[in-house]
Amino acid sequence: MLLPKDPPGTGDEAVLPTLVDTCQAQGIDPLAEKIDALRGWVEDDLADIDKALRDALAEGASPMEESARHLVALGGKRLRPLCVALASRCGAGFSREARDLAVAAELVHSATLLHDDVVDVGDRRRGAPTARVLYGNAASVYAGDWLLVHALRRIRRAGFEDLLGRALDVLDAMLVAEGLQLAWRGTLGRGVEGYFQVVEGKTASLFRWALYAGGRAGGLSPARCDALEAFGHDLGVAFQLLDDVLDLAGDPGAVGKSLFTDLREGKLTFPLLLALERDPHLGPLCLEASRGPSVDPQVAQRVTRSLRDTGALRDAHARAEALTLRGVSRLGALPEGQARSTLEGVALAMLHRRK
């Protein structure tokens, strides 16, 4: 029997129920049943993480603190803390230290979202007004900084000296990636190489850390922690590639709005980069449109057609699939069991998600 859609510690956007629904909708019942069965196994871990997140931010009523609580209360996929929990269960199990590290991973992710919404002038996040809309830009910036401090304290409390240094490396990689995007605003970036440089810094670095940290908390050997870290890299890059495809696979109007907003912010998606390489007339069109106050519907249709006709969307998804399969193969270094099976199932099911 399938579990209720929203068990304690999860929400409508939580990754496991979302992936179960996705696989069922696409008729992949064996994978849906596998993830759902294993979902019950980590349900208490996820509830424990959510409670710890709420408790960490319970005090204070300033706009900064309200801003942080607002975003965290909106939920989300909780994929990064899930990675910590599952990695720890590949070893000795989910401990207090693993919980602290899982909470830290989500706090770092939430901090980046608060900052991103200010930089990108974002109005909506997870179906609700962003914190900056409700509490102001300054409160959101300080809230992001506050969450980072909370995260680093949690990592220090867990007692693994190397993990604090690695977390600082993650923050450094994120800032370098953001700096590159800022430098490339108003341009078409530095091609595919530059794209992966940004994605590995902004997205994959935290996935790498989450998987490695969970392995350390579970007492796994250095070689097995390294295998988890490599899996986290592949999962993180594939996750961003799939986000890129999903953002551009809709109707031309939605594609145009999303695409040219990203271009104005210096963000190039992988499918667009492939289309630019294959369609020589697309570059000047994109640059001109990205600098205007609005998007001409005919331009949006032209770009959408190119994304499909050049095979850019298809090939971007294929790249994500190849990375996912490579990541899953890395898990062969881990002991067989429910935790490894769930990590494999989550990675494979992510290829079929629709949001």
N, C-alpha and C positions, 0 to 999 in steps of 0.2 A: 504493500500500500504506500502511496506517495505521501510525504509529509505535508502539513499545511504550508501554504505559500510563505507565510511570514512567521516563522518560529522566533522565540526570543533571541535578541541579539542580531536580527537581520531586518531588512526592510525591502521595499519594492525594488530597489536598485541593487541589493546585495548580490554578489556574484553567483553564488551557488543556485539560489532559486531562479535567478534570471537565466542561467545556462540550462537548467532543467526545462524551463518553459520553452526556451529556444530550440532545444533538441527535440522536444515533443512536437513543436509546431512544424518542424522540418522532417518529421517522421523518423528521426534517429532514436528510436525507443530504447535500444540496448544501452547507448551511451547515457540517455536521460535517466534510465533506471539505475545505472551504475553510480552516477553522480548523486542521485537522490538518496540512495542507500548509504553512501559515504557521508553525505551531508549531515545525517543524523549523528554521525560519529564525532563531528567537530562542532556541533551546535552549541554545546556548553562552552567551548573555547571562545566562540564568536560572541556569545552573550557575556562572558567574562570580560572580553576586550571592550565591548560597548559600555559596560558598567564602569570599567576603569577610565574610559574616555570621558564619560559624564562626570565621574568623581573628580578627575583631574582639573576640570574647568568649572566646578560647582561654585566656587567662591568669587565674590566681587560683582559689582553692578555698574562698573564704568562702561562707557561706549566701547572701549577696547575689548573688555571681557565679554560683553553682550555680542559683539561682532564675532568673536571666536566661537562662542556657544551656538550662535545662529547657524554658522556653516556646519559645524560638527553634528548638530541636531538634524540636519537635512539628510544625514545618512550617506549613501554612496555605495559603491561596490564593495568596499573594504577588502579589496584584492590583496593589497600589500600586507596588512596584518594577517590575512589568511595564509599568505605565503610563509610568514614567520612561524605561525602555529603548525602548519603541516611539515615544515622543515624540522622543527623541534621534535615532532612526533616520528620522524625518521630515525630518531635516536632515543634518548631516555624519556621523552615525553614533554608535555606542555606544563611548564613550571611557572613560578612567579616571575623568574628572570625572563622567560620567553614572553610572558604577558607584557612586561615592561617594554621589551623590545618591539613587540607588535604595536603597542600603543604609540611608541616613538615613531615608528614608520608611518602611521596614519597622521600623526601630528605634523610631521615634516611635509607630507603630501598636502594636508589641509593648509599649512602656511603658504605653500607655493600657490595654491588656488586663490587665497585671499590677496596675495600680491599680484597675481596675474589679472584678477578682475579689476584692480586699480589701474594697472598699466594698460590693459586692453579696453578700459571703460566698459566693462561688462555689466549688463543689467539683470541677467537671469542666470541662475545656477541651480541645477537639479530641480527645475520646475518652479523655483521661487525667486523673489527678488534677491539680488546679491547683497552681501553685508555692506558693501560700500554705498548702495542705494539707501539702505535703512539707517546706517550709522555714520556714513561719511567716509571719504577716502583716508583721512588721517587715522581714524579708528581702525580701519581694515589693515593698514600698513603696520600699525603697532600691534594689532592682534596677531598678524603673521609672525612678527618678531617674538611675541610672547609665546606662541606655540613652539617656535624653534628652541627657545630656552627650556620650556617644559620637556621637549623631546630629548635634548642633550642631557638634562638632569636624569631622565629615565634611563638613558643608555649608561650613564656613569653609575647609577644605582645598581644596574644589573651586574656590574662587577667584572666585565670583560674589557681589559684595557685596550686591546686592539680594535674593538668595535667603536669606541669613541673616536679614535683616529680615523677609522674608515668612514664614519659618519661625516666628519669634517671634510674628508676628501669628496664625499658625495655632494655636500653643499658647495664646495669649490667648483666641482664639475657642472653643477646646475647654473651657477653664476657665470661661468665661462660660456656656457651654451646660450644663456640669455644675452650676454654681451655680443655674441656673434649675430644673433637675430637682430639686435638693435643696430649693429653696424651695417647689416644688409637691408635695412628698411629702404623701400623705394627702389630696390633692385630685384633681380631674379636670383639672388643668392650666389652660392658657389657650386651649384650643381649637386649631383647625387652624393659626392664625397662630403660636401658641406652639410647636406641634409643629415647624413648618418652621424656626423660629428655632433650636431645639435641633439638628435634623438638619443644618442648614447649618453649625453650629459644630462639632458632634462628628464628623460623617462627611464631609460634602462638602468641608470646608476642606482636609483633607489630600489628597483626590483632586485638588482644584484646584491645590494646590502641586506635586504629583507631575507632573502634565501640564505645567505651566508650567516647572518646573525642567528637565524633560527637553528641552523645546523650547530653553531657554537653553543647555543643554549641547550641543545639536545646532547651535547657531549660527543659529537661525531668527530672522526679523525680529520686532520687537515685536508687529506685528499678528497674525502667526501664533502667537506665544506666547500672546497674548490669546485667540485662538480655541481653543487647546488648554485654557487655563484655564477658559473657558466650558463646553467639553465636559466637563471634569473636574467642574464643579459639577453639571451635569445627570446625569452618570454616578453621582456620589456620592449624590445624593438618590434617584435611581431604585434604586440598590443597597439603600438603607435601606428604601424602600417595599416592595421585593420581600422583604427579610428579614422585615418586619412581616407580610406575607401568608403567607409560609412558616411562621412561628411559630404562626399561628392557623388554618391550613388542615387541621390534623390531627384526631385524635379528640377528643371533648369533654373527656376526662380530661386529656389532654396540654395542650389549650388552656386549661383552667381553671388548671392549675398554672402555666403560662407567663404567662398574662394577669394573674392576680392577684399573682404575684410581681413583675411589672413595675409594677403599680399601687402596691404597697407601697413600691417604690423610686422612685416619682414618674415612671415612664416610661409614656407613653401611645403606643400604636401608632396609625398612621393609620387602619387599618380600624375600630378601636374608636371613634375620634373621629367617623368618619362614621356609625357605628351609633348613637352617642349623640345625634347631631343628628337622626336619623330615627326613633328609638324613645324616646319621652319617659319610659317606665318603666324604662329601662336604667340611667340615672345613679344613682339611689338604691340600686339593687340592687348595682351594681358597688362603690360606696363602702362599703356595709355589708360585702360579702364580702371586700373588700381589707383590711379592718381585723381580720379574724378569724384565728385560728391555722391554720385549714384551709379548704378550699373544698368547699362542699356540691355533690355531683355534679349535683343538679338545677339549681343556679345555673349551673354550668359549661355544662350542656346548653342552658339558656335563653339564655345569652350567645352560644354557638356558633350557635344557631338564628337569633338576631337578626343576627349577622354575615353569615349567608348570605341570610336573607329580605329584609334591607334593601338587599342588593346591595353592602354595604360592601367585602367581599373583592374582588368583581369590579371595582368602581370604583377601588379602590386599585391593582389591577394595571393598569387602564387608564391611571391617572395615571402610573405608572412607565413604561408603554409610550410615552405622549406625551412625557415628558421624555427618554426614550432617543432617540426619533426626532428631537427637537429638537437633542439633543446631536450626533447623527450628522450632521445638516444643517450644524452649525457646522464640521465637518471639511472642508467644501468649500473653506475658505480655505487648506487645506494642499495641497502638491503630491501628485499621484496617485502611488501606489506601494504596495509591500508593507506598509510601516508603517501608512499610513493605512487600507489595506484590513483589516489585522489589528485596529486600533482599532475600526473599524466592526463587524467580525465579532464581536469580544468583547462590545461593547455590545449588539448584537442577540441574541446567544446567551444573555446574562445573563437575558433575559426568559423563557427557558424552563428555567432551572435549578430544581432541586428540593431544593437544600440550600445 
